[in-house]
Structures are given as C-alpha cells and as structure tokens.
C-alpha cells in the first residue's frame, strides 16, 4: 500500500536513453474520473461522486485501509495522518471554492497561466481542449478522467546534457536557481556561491 503523502503538484518523469534524456513534469492531482476505480474499490463508500461530478472523500467514513490509494492508476491519492489514524486524501479541485464560484487555488495562483479550469461547454475551455496535443493522461486506463494535459514540447537540440561530475568548475558549487525557466528563485539565487 502506498503510504507517502504526495498531494497536488507535479512529479518529474525522465524519458529516453542518456544523453538524449528529457525531463517533463507531470501534474499529479485527482482527475475526477467519470469511471473512477477509487469509487468502485472503496469498501465504506467514503469515496463518492458528488452530483456535480467531483470525486470526493468523506473523512468520517474513511477507515484508512488504503484500497482507494492502490486503485488509483494515476498515483493521485495518498495517506495522511489525521489524529491517530491514517486517512486517504487527494486533490478535491478546491471543491468548496468552486462551489462558491471561485477557481481552484492552483489555477488562480499559477504565474504562467498553464492551468485552466471550467466546464467543457465554456468557450475558453472548449478552445483549449481542441488544441493539438491535448488529451487525458493514460487514456488506455479507460477511467474517463476529467483532467486534460498538453503533450510536452519537443526538447531544443541546443541544450546539452552534462554527464555526472562533468560540470564546469565555475558551476560545481552553484545551487539550482530555476535558470531553465527564464527566471530565478530569489532564495536559491541568494544561496548560490560562485566559489
């Protein structure tokens, strides 16, 4: 049984043989599947589908067995400590906020505008879903997820991958500061030494 807490966010996934390795960040959050395995497998009914299609968990009914965690093919569920028990948890797409007409926090706070949220009938969402390369993650699972993703962009051929211990001496003591994204993290940049 999976016991680590992952929550919402992304996890890196490496693809390809060295030196042609690509790294993409795959969003890990509940896809609120229309054919959700977690609902089918939950023995107490703690995991359920709300009338508006959201897949939710009633914490009071969760016995902490982890069956729904194991059933999720996307790894979007996790166990967290609640008092003396472990309970299943997952991204609820900020259900309370959406119910009040707001967007999920991740969508609202995403500085790149990479995240969209809404009904497929909304013209902006409909246009985004019709863009080339937009699909669900692992359609072969047949869970009918409601979370869509755009295929990663191809890697630029001019970006070189350094072998371990092959960094230039000027880079050996530098901390990662997010240079690849066109911006730096002030905290990491402040901790970067040039020695």
Residue, then its C-alpha position, 0 to 999 in steps of 0.5 A: x500500500x502506498x503510504x507517502x503523502x504526495x498531494x497536488x503538484x507535479x512529479x518529474x518523469x525522465x524519458x529516453x536513453x542518456x544523453x538524449x534524456x528529457x525531463x517533463x513534469x507531470x501534474x499529479x492531482x485527482x482527475x475526477x474520473x467519470x469511471x473512477x476505480x477509487x469509487x468502485x474499490x472503496x469498501x465504506x463508500x467514503x469515496x463518492x461522486x458528488x452530483x456535480x461530478x467531483x470525486x470526493x472523500x468523506x473523512x468520517x467514513x474513511x477507515x484508512x485501509x488504503x484500497x482507494x490509494x492502490x486503485x488509483x492508476x494515476x498515483x493521485x491519492x495518498x495517506x495522511x495522518x489525521x489524529x491517530x489514524x491514517x486517512x486517504x486524501x487527494x486533490x478535491x479541485x478546491x471543491x468548496x471554492x468552486x462551489x462558491x464560484x471561485x477557481x481552484x487555488x492552483x489555477x488562480x495562483x499559477x504565474x504562467x497561466x498553464x492551468x485552466x479550469x471550467x466546464x467543457x461547454x465554456x468557450x475558453x475551455x472548449x478552445x483549449x481542449x481542441x488544441x493539438x496535443x491535448x488529451x487525458x493522461x493514460x487514456x488506455x486506463x479507460x477511467x474517463x478522467x476529467x483532467x486534460x494535459x498538453x503533450x510536452x514540447x519537443x526538447x531544443x537540440x541546443x541544450x546539452x546534457x552534462x554527464x555526472x561530475x562533468x560540470x564546469x568548475x565555475x558551476x560545481x558549487x552553484x545551487x539550482x536557481x530555476x535558470x531553465x525557466x527564464x527566471x530565478x528563485x530569489x532564495x536559491x539565487x541568494x544561496x548560490x556561491x560562485x566559489 
